[in-house]
Amino acid sequence: MIYSSKNMDGNHINDLIDVLLYEAEILDNHQYDKWIDMLTEDIEYKMPVRITREKEDKETDLELSKSQYHFIDNKESILMRVNRYKNEYAWSENPPSRTKHFITNVRIEKVNETESIVKSYVLFYRSRRDNAYPEIFAYERLDKFRYENNKWKLAKRNIIPENSVLPLMNLSNFL
């Protein structure tokens, strides 16, 4: 499903959909240097902790913590993670996980000629070693893309987990 605001042309929509699909492909193929090239220099990449609250508790914003995060990354910390994957001591990814990012329910809102907000749902599938039971993790992504140097780049990603307890052994993969 793709939904977009009415002030967008088909090329704008198709370009952003292509970026999402290309990103999923290169992440699944562990081509992290290519992914780094898709990020702006001021990238914000974070995943807040989801909190389970009773219905009566009205002081919640989508049940997300405002002070606790699974991670808050910028370009420098992402580069450190990518460089760590390349050395022999990255045990959590040796051998590399087999992953798939299934992207659906894409909604695109044009902010201006050079920025767009893209919301999507992702089903992340990860198989490790010879384990018969894969890890499956659903989340929503709230992205801001910026058009720089004739291509769309990811400027901000907020990952909203469906689970309050993550169904993953670790967070060694990019979401």
KOLDOVO-751068 format. One line per 8 residues: number of its first residue (from 1); their letters; for each residue x, y, z of N, C-alpha, C. Coordinates in steps of 0.2 Angstrom, whole numbers, plus 5000, padded with zeros to 4 digits. Layout:
! residues N
NUM> a> X,Y,Z,X,Y,Z,X,Y,Z | ...
! end
This chain:
! residues 175
1> miyssknm> 5004,4994,5000,5000,5000,5000,5004,5006,5000 | 5003,5011,4996,5007,5017,4995,5001,5023,4996 | 5002,5027,5000,4998,5033,5001,5003,5039,5001 | 5001,5044,4997,5005,5050,4997,5000,5056,4997 | 5003,5062,4999,4999,5068,4999,4998,5070,4991 | 4993,5074,4990,4991,5076,4983,4995,5080,4980 | 5000,5084,4983,5004,5089,4980,5011,5085,4978 | 5011,5079,4977,5017,5075,4974,5016,5072,4967
9> dgnhindl> 5021,5073,4963,5020,5069,4957,5023,5062,4957 | 5021,5058,4952,5023,5051,4952,5030,5050,4953 | 5034,5054,4950,5042,5053,4950,5044,5054,4957 | 5042,5058,4961,5044,5060,4968,5042,5053,4972 | 5036,5051,4971,5034,5045,4975,5038,5039,4973 | 5039,5038,4966,5043,5032,4964,5050,5032,4966 | 5053,5038,4966,5060,5039,4968,5061,5037,4975 | 5056,5039,4980,5057,5037,4987,5056,5030,4988
17> idvllyea> 5051,5027,4985,5050,5020,4985,5056,5016,4983 | 5059,5018,4978,5065,5015,4975,5071,5015,4980 | 5071,5021,4984,5076,5022,4989,5075,5017,4995 | 5069,5016,4997,5067,5011,5002,5069,5004,5000 | 5067,5002,4994,5068,4995,4992,5076,4994,4991 | 5079,4999,4989,5087,4998,4988,5090,4998,4995 | 5088,5002,4999,5091,5002,5006,5090,4995,5009 | 5084,4992,5009,5082,4986,5011,5087,4980,5008
25> eildnhqy> 5088,4981,5002,5092,4976,4998,5100,4976,5001 | 5102,4982,5001,5109,4983,5003,5110,4981,5010 | 5105,4983,5015,5106,4981,5022,5106,4973,5022 | 5101,4970,5018,5101,4963,5019,5107,4959,5016 | 5110,4963,5011,5117,4960,5008,5123,4962,5012 | 5122,4966,5018,5128,4968,5022,5132,4973,5018 | 5130,4977,5014,5134,4982,5010,5133,4988,5013 | 5136,4989,5019,5135,4994,5024,5139,5001,5021
33> dkwidmlt> 5144,5000,5017,5147,5006,5015,5143,5009,5010 | 5139,5006,5006,5134,5009,5001,5128,5012,5006 | 5126,5009,5011,5121,5012,5015,5123,5018,5018 | 5130,5019,5021,5133,5025,5023,5132,5030,5018 | 5133,5029,5012,5132,5034,5007,5125,5037,5006 | 5120,5033,5009,5113,5035,5008,5111,5040,5014 | 5116,5041,5019,5114,5045,5025,5117,5052,5024 | 5113,5057,5027,5116,5063,5027,5121,5064,5033
41> edieykmp> 5125,5069,5033,5130,5070,5038,5127,5071,5045 | 5121,5074,5045,5118,5075,5051,5112,5070,5053 | 5113,5064,5051,5108,5059,5052,5107,5058,5059 | 5100,5057,5061,5098,5055,5068,5095,5048,5067 | 5097,5043,5070,5095,5036,5070,5093,5034,5077 | 5087,5033,5078,5086,5031,5085,5080,5026,5086 | 5079,5023,5091,5074,5018,5093,5072,5019,5100 | 5066,5023,5102,5064,5023,5109,5062,5017,5112
49> vritreke> 5062,5016,5118,5059,5010,5122,5051,5011,5122 | 5048,5006,5120,5041,5006,5121,5039,5004,5128 | 5034,5007,5131,5032,5006,5137,5025,5003,5137 | 5023,4998,5141,5017,4995,5142,5013,4999,5148 | 5008,5002,5146,5004,5006,5152,4997,5004,5152 | 4994,5005,5157,4987,5003,5158,4983,5008,5154 | 4977,5007,5152,4973,5011,5148,4971,5018,5152 | 4971,5018,5158,4969,5024,5162,4975,5029,5162
57> dketdlel> 4981,5027,5160,4986,5031,5161,4986,5036,5154 | 4984,5042,5155,4984,5046,5149,4990,5050,5148 | 4995,5049,5152,5001,5053,5151,5006,5049,5147 | 5004,5047,5141,5008,5043,5137,5008,5045,5130 | 5014,5046,5127,5014,5048,5120,5016,5042,5116 | 5011,5038,5113,5012,5032,5109,5015,5027,5113 | 5015,5027,5120,5018,5022,5124,5025,5022,5123 | 5028,5028,5121,5036,5028,5120,5039,5032,5126
65> sksqyhfi> 5045,5029,5128,5049,5033,5133,5052,5039,5130 | 5052,5045,5133,5055,5051,5131,5062,5051,5133 | 5064,5047,5138,5071,5047,5140,5075,5041,5139 | 5072,5035,5137,5075,5029,5136,5075,5026,5129 | 5081,5024,5127,5082,5022,5120,5086,5016,5119 | 5084,5012,5115,5088,5006,5113,5094,5008,5110 | 5094,5013,5106,5100,5016,5103,5098,5023,5101 | 5103,5028,5101,5103,5034,5098,5109,5035,5094
73> dnkesilm> 5109,5035,5087,5115,5035,5083,5115,5041,5079 | 5122,5043,5078,5123,5049,5073,5128,5046,5067 | 5130,5050,5063,5134,5047,5058,5141,5044,5060 | 5144,5047,5065,5150,5045,5068,5149,5038,5072 | 5143,5037,5076,5142,5031,5079,5140,5025,5074 | 5137,5027,5069,5135,5022,5064,5141,5020,5060 | 5146,5024,5058,5152,5023,5055,5156,5018,5060 | 5156,5019,5066,5160,5015,5071,5157,5008,5071
81> rvnrykne> 5150,5007,5071,5147,5001,5070,5149,4997,5064 | 5149,5001,5058,5150,4998,5052,5158,4995,5052 | 5162,4999,5055,5169,4997,5055,5170,4991,5059 | 5166,4991,5065,5167,4985,5069,5165,4979,5066 | 5160,4979,5061,5158,4973,5058,5163,4970,5053 | 5168,4975,5051,5173,4973,5047,5179,4969,5050 | 5179,4970,5057,5185,4966,5060,5183,4959,5062 | 5188,4956,5064,5187,4949,5066,5184,4948,5073
89> yawsenpp> 5183,4953,5077,5180,4952,5083,5173,4954,5084 | 5170,4955,5078,5162,4956,5078,5159,4949,5079 | 5159,4946,5084,5156,4940,5086,5149,4939,5085 | 5145,4944,5086,5138,4944,5085,5136,4943,5078 | 5140,4945,5073,5139,4944,5066,5144,4940,5063 | 5146,4935,5066,5151,4930,5063,5149,4923,5064 | 5146,4920,5060,5144,4922,5053,5139,4927,5053 | 5138,4931,5047,5133,4936,5047,5126,4933,5047
97> srtkhfit> 5122,4937,5050,5115,4935,5050,5112,4935,5043 | 5107,4931,5042,5103,4931,5035,5097,4935,5037 | 5096,4941,5034,5091,4946,5035,5086,4947,5029 | 5080,4949,5031,5076,4952,5026,5072,4958,5029 | 5071,4963,5026,5067,4969,5028,5061,4969,5023 | 5055,4968,5026,5049,4968,5022,5046,4975,5023 | 5045,4979,5018,5043,4986,5019,5036,4986,5016 | 5031,4989,5020,5024,4990,5018,5021,4996,5021
105> nvriekvn> 5015,4997,5019,5011,5003,5021,5015,5009,5021 | 5018,5011,5015,5022,5017,5014,5017,5023,5013 | 5019,5028,5017,5015,5034,5017,5020,5040,5016 | 5019,5044,5011,5024,5049,5009,5021,5056,5009 | 5024,5061,5013,5022,5067,5013,5027,5072,5011 | 5026,5076,5006,5031,5081,5004,5031,5087,5008 | 5037,5088,5011,5038,5094,5015,5039,5100,5011 | 5044,5099,5006,5046,5105,5001,5049,5101,4996
113> etesivks> 5052,5105,4991,5056,5102,4986,5062,5097,4987 | 5064,5098,4993,5070,5094,4995,5070,5090,5001 | 5064,5090,5004,5062,5086,5010,5056,5082,5010 | 5056,5076,5012,5049,5072,5012,5050,5068,5019 | 5044,5067,5021,5043,5062,5027,5040,5056,5024 | 5043,5050,5026,5041,5044,5024,5039,5039,5030 | 5033,5037,5030,5031,5032,5036,5030,5026,5033 | 5033,5020,5036,5032,5014,5033,5032,5009,5039
121> yvlfyrsr> 5029,5003,5038,5029,4997,5042,5035,4992,5040 | 5038,4989,5044,5044,4985,5042,5043,4978,5046 | 5043,4973,5043,5044,4966,5046,5051,4964,5045 | 5055,4963,5050,5062,4962,5050,5063,4954,5052 | 5066,4950,5047,5067,4943,5048,5074,4942,5048 | 5076,4938,5054,5083,4937,5054,5084,4929,5056 | 5088,4926,5052,5090,4919,5053,5097,4919,5056 | 5099,4915,5061,5106,4915,5063,5108,4908,5063
129> rdnaypei> 5114,4907,5061,5118,4900,5061,5113,4895,5058 | 5113,4889,5062,5108,4884,5060,5102,4884,5064 | 5100,4889,5067,5094,4889,5071,5088,4888,5067 | 5084,4884,5069,5078,4883,5065,5072,4888,5067 | 5073,4892,5072,5068,4897,5073,5071,4904,5072 | 5068,4907,5067,5070,4914,5065,5068,4919,5070 | 5071,4925,5070,5068,4931,5074,5064,4935,5069 | 5058,4937,5072,5054,4941,5068,5052,4947,5072
137> fayerldk> 5053,4953,5069,5052,4959,5073,5048,4964,5069 | 5043,4967,5071,5039,4972,5068,5040,4979,5071 | 5040,4984,5066,5041,4991,5069,5039,4995,5063 | 5037,5002,5066,5036,5007,5061,5042,5012,5060 | 5043,5014,5054,5049,5019,5053,5046,5026,5052 | 5048,5031,5055,5046,5038,5053,5053,5041,5051 | 5053,5042,5044,5059,5044,5041,5059,5051,5038 | 5064,5055,5038,5064,5061,5034,5070,5060,5029
145> fryennkw> 5068,5061,5023,5073,5060,5017,5074,5067,5015 | 5080,5069,5013,5082,5075,5010,5086,5074,5004 | 5084,5078,4999,5087,5078,4992,5094,5082,4992 | 5099,5078,4992,5106,5081,4992,5110,5078,4986 | 5114,5082,4982,5118,5080,4977,5115,5075,4972 | 5109,5077,4970,5105,5073,4965,5102,5067,4967 | 5102,5065,4974,5099,5059,4976,5096,5060,4983 | 5091,5056,4985,5088,5056,4991,5092,5053,4996
153> klakrnii> 5093,5056,5002,5097,5053,5008,5093,5053,5014 | 5094,5048,5018,5091,5048,5025,5094,5053,5030 | 5089,5057,5032,5092,5062,5037,5090,5061,5044 | 5084,5057,5045,5082,5055,5051,5078,5049,5051 | 5079,5045,5056,5075,5038,5056,5073,5037,5064 | 5066,5037,5065,5064,5035,5071,5060,5028,5071 | 5063,5023,5074,5060,5017,5074,5056,5015,5080 | 5049,5014,5078,5044,5013,5084,5043,5005,5084
161> pensvlpl> 5046,5002,5089,5045,4995,5090,5037,4993,5092 | 5035,4988,5089,5028,4985,5092,5029,4982,5098 | 5035,4979,5100,5035,4976,5106,5038,4980,5112 | 5036,4979,5118,5040,4982,5124,5046,4978,5125 | 5046,4972,5124,5052,4967,5125,5054,4965,5118 | 5060,4967,5116,5061,4965,5109,5062,4958,5108 | 5060,4955,5103,5060,4948,5101,5067,4946,5098 | 5072,4950,5099,5079,4949,5096,5084,4947,5101
169> mnlsnfl> 5089,4943,5099,5094,4941,5104,5099,4947,5105 | 5099,4951,5099,5104,4957,5100,5101,4962,5095 | 5104,4968,5095,5103,4974,5090,5109,4975,5085 | 5112,4969,5083,5118,4970,5079,5116,4972,5072 | 5110,4972,5070,5109,4974,5063,5105,4980,5062 | 5106,4984,5057,5103,4990,5056,5096,4989,5054 | 5091,4993,5056,5084,4992,5055,5082,4997,5050
! end
